[in-house]
């Protein structure tokens, strides 16, 4: 039996494609593929990294994958319109092929997903064992309408089976199938990295994130957050290092790699002893303490990524459900800076009920944290999340669809933060962060004077658009004059 996965992977930003690369590594697909190949099934990946018409996708499919028995799509909410359109075209061309869709969107929106005429099945939750059972039943001629974790459309009826419990022992899974991906031409190769995941799930209930909704799929008493053992993860890394050409660093794509104190200490110690590669990972401000920062530094942490999301205490705690105080955040940032670990801070603007003044608090908090990278997105309302429901209840949603979080635009209609001001804030965020970083180094009263001037410009984009070009021209002229007047080195 031959399974072809189709992965729409151009949702990275305005422009809709990578810079000459063939996409990025996807742990979920790699794991499912490894399980299928372990049982002797043939698996390929059609990774779509450039926007084309559905007919153009179909031509490629006919040329390369026409002999597939099962077509498996992986989809986020932003990718699903493309999945649905292509599945419909594909189904008309190959009516006998079985079409299944997994990923976050069909997991949380199974009824809507199965309304797509091209899809026969949706997989809810983790797909390794559901896909294996589907293939085995198809081969044996068994009934496929009663498989845990799958909703099956058959004879004008939908068979909605209960969720399959999450895989408890991640060490029992085979190593992910990295050969599924074209690493030599990938974004990961361009970035000179390899990507790994040491865990699944997140215990927190941020209102904008899918994790609190995915938890509800777990049968009672089933653990949603699970992790590989340190030894298993180290073995994965060592195998990949031996398999792939030299690279600069490792990126751990986990929602929260360092959640457990004892696990983190053991893993970081073994990583430092046996891997010795710079790495980047996600963490949370409340987990940062002197011991952990020391362990990260010794293990070679090249970049620590933390979610601030909003500098406004109200937005952060009451709207986003992230219970982190400003004092805690700044204290954690200070610890990281003392160890000279580069910091990436995630922030978002255009959050429901946010105002430009509250977005300015996010700018200033970034300036106080002084990250190496400010990673900014515009809030996007994902279906089945609490914040989506809140947007719906308050009439904030519009029919607009965006391919990614990085297009600098909003799909909401916020009464106090209109779309043009959100776009202004997105485009000028880093500039204002840099300005406040400079201002916060001034002594009083100059700090307060300049802070009020820049506050005014942030809150009045039209005035800023007039003042900024003149300021840039004056700054350029000043630098030119200073260079001319500077004594020349002999």
Number of C-alpha atoms within 10 A of each C-alpha: 15 16 22 22 23 22 21 22 23 22 22 16 15 15 12 17 18 18 12 12 18 23 26 22 20 20 16 18 25 20 21 23 30 23 21 23 15 12 11 11 16 15 18 18 21 20 18 16 21 20 16 11 11 17 13 12 17 18 13 12 17 15 9 12 19 15 14 20 17 18 23 25 26 24 23 19 20 18 19 22 16 18 24 22 16 21 27 19 17 23 18 13 13 16 12 10 18 17 23 24 30 25 21 23 25 25 26 22 15 21 14 10 23 21 12 16 15 24 24 21 26 28 30 27 23 22 24 20 18 20 23 17 16 18 22 16 15 12 10 8 9 12 10 19 18 15 22 19 24 29 27 23 18 12 6 6 8 15 16 19 16 16 21 20 18 24 18 14 11 17 16 10 14 17 20 20 20 20 13 20 20 18 20 13 14 19 19 21 20 15 11 14 18 22 20 20 21 22 21 19 19 21 15 12 17 20 22 21 21 19 20 19 18 19 19 12 20 17 14 8 7 13 15 21 16 17 22 19 17 20 14 16 19 19 15 17 20 13 11 16 16 9 11 13 11 11 15 12 19 21 18 17 18 19 19 23 21 23 18 11 11 9 15 17 17 14 19 23 15 16 20 18 11 14 16 14 16 17 20 22 23 20 18 19 18 13 14 19 13 14 10 17 22 14 18 26 18 15 22 19 23 19 22 21 21 22 17 24 22 27 22 22 18 16 20 21 15 12 20 21 16 20 13 15 16 15 9 13 20 16 17 20 21 15 16 24 16 10 13 13 20 17 21 23 21 18 22 20 29 30 27 25 16 19 20 19 15 21 27 22 16 24 29 23 22 29 21 17 22 21 22 13 15 20 18 19 20 22 21 25 25 18 19 18 20 21 22 20 16 16 19 14 10 12 12 17 19 12 6 8 12 17 19 20 19 18 19 23 25 26 18 22 16 21 12 14 21 15 18 13 20 22 18 16 25 21 15 14 20 18 12 21 22 15 16 24 19 14 18 17 11 14 9 10 8 13 15 13 11 18 18 12 10 16 16 13 17 23 17 13 17 12 12 16 12 10 12 13 11 12 12 11 11 12 12 12 12 12 12 11 11 11 11 10 9 8 8 7 4 3
